[in-house]
């Protein structure tokens, strides 16, 4: 079978499409023919090898596992011994952080416990956009203990046009929030089309220096100092960062929680992330069924065009999700 691999860190150009042995499902596993996968910022982080401290676990000079791809949706072709949840022909989706980042390939063999059936009435392409980004968005809009904001809260999504942001905008709107999205010039109308009440073009306005204050800020890829962002919070506001470069990660991990101990504001890295957590997947399905959440798909590429797809996302062109059709 064909699979996207990389044997070093760098730009999307390090990625190669190679023929490898087709896997067989072991006990408790299923063989899924991947029909669609979607590109996430996390895929690019893995290719670049950022944040750098993660290389202590993934391989310092070269990645220990050359495979790539987080989000996938496909059709079960075979099941291993003892498998009871699925049968051949079932349509499923899952997050590669639960079964190995192998989605950019023709077949995967996840454990049956880490995948789910796709939402009713949804195509496999649409389903492939959900596992990572939608769940991250949902979890970023609440604290570890489940506390969140109520109707009328002012919520800002920084990075509202990428892999996670469009889901976060829609989920916040479904809860009755007044939502502000942050993006660059050519994506303003796209973010507005998601339902955002206000859109800030970050090339013209720095929201951390403006007068508006927010009850909840989700930053999908941190570029501001944690002190600057805290100035944009209300008295009891919350700032959650999902990632960024090393300095932003460490500030969110160490500095933010420390400062928060002496303030009514909370700021920090989202350490309560649970990849493809079933209750959250069920909530995502419910939002979709209620018509409150819909994937935004920008463009489709073939698996043979994987490098072009990754470049397209890395260069910041994508408005929503980019699909790899397999």
Buried (B, 14 or more C-beta within 10 A) or exposed (E): BBBBBBEEBEEBEBBEBEEBEEBEBBEBBBBBBBBBBBBBBBBBBBBBBBBEEBBEEBBEEEBEEBBBBBBBBBBBBBBBEEBEBBEEEBBBBBBBBBBBBBBBBBBBBBBBEBBBBBBEEBBBBBBBBBBBBBBBBBBBBBBEEEEBBEEEBBBBBBBBBBBBBBBBBBBBBBBEBBBBBBBEEEBBEBBBBBBBBBBBBBEEEEBBEEEEBBBBBBBBBBEBBBEEBBBBBBEEBBBBBBBBBEEBBBBBBEBBBEBBEEEEBBBBBBEBBEBBBEEBBEBBBEBBEEEBBBBBBBBBBEBEBBBEBBBBBBEEEBBBBBBBBB
